[in-house]
């Protein structure tokens, strides 16, 4: 996957994490990528010490690699690639008495399944692999995604649905993501498939971030409970591949 295949958005200040009520064009099944730049903000710098930041003149820019799902896994699970997008957060940070602009770019690979209602197709099930650079400040590596609770990570994928309520934490399991054991929390919630007004019970699978190379990768999924898609979500998580920047 090359950079040319991605869409990109940049925000000078991170957006609020409140879920949008704007309805998409019902003639399409695709929607914008998850708005993660606010949740996965700048806790520090990727692969760079605080002294490096203080002494530079130009903005310090750090970009995540890309985590995508193998094609063979997609053919088994029934999911299709929506898009791979970059989201950049830009802030001014003060280090050693000096202020400098720092830009961190996260990458989101989003996959989905559509349903047909009233002759139109809508995004119903969503799987996302979020990649963010590891953060290093004065020799200590930090994980900005790990600062989010499982409940807050669930909110990221719930942004794909409308009028969400009654979120309840259910079971947990462990599966393999990038050759590591990842804990996954399962939630249920009520919500509407965007643009349809159709209410449904949702099931969410919220993984923990996994360290790989210079990045962290976070797997997330949500789908109507009637899909019974838990095994496919596990396949998708098992099939994640990571490409360094």
Secondary structure as GFF3:
##gff-version 3
##sequence-region A 1 245
A	DSSP	three_ten_helix	3	5	.	.	.	ID=ss1
A	DSSP	beta_strand	6	11	.	.	.	ID=ss2
A	DSSP	alpha_helix	50	55	.	.	.	ID=ss3
A	DSSP	beta_strand	60	63	.	.	.	ID=ss4
A	DSSP	beta_strand	66	69	.	.	.	ID=ss5
A	DSSP	alpha_helix	71	77	.	.	.	ID=ss6
A	DSSP	beta_strand	80	95	.	.	.	ID=ss7
A	DSSP	beta_strand	98	117	.	.	.	ID=ss8
A	DSSP	beta_strand	120	133	.	.	.	ID=ss9
A	DSSP	beta_strand	135	137	.	.	.	ID=ss10
A	DSSP	beta_strand	140	142	.	.	.	ID=ss11
A	DSSP	three_ten_helix	145	147	.	.	.	ID=ss12
A	DSSP	alpha_helix	150	158	.	.	.	ID=ss13
A	DSSP	beta_strand	161	177	.	.	.	ID=ss14
A	DSSP	beta_strand	180	193	.	.	.	ID=ss15
A	DSSP	beta_strand	199	207	.	.	.	ID=ss16
A	DSSP	beta_strand	210	212	.	.	.	ID=ss17
A	DSSP	beta_strand	215	224	.	.	.	ID=ss18
A	DSSP	three_ten_helix	225	227	.	.	.	ID=ss19
A	DSSP	alpha_helix	230	238	.	.	.	ID=ss20
A	DSSP	beta_strand	240	243	.	.	.	ID=ss21
###
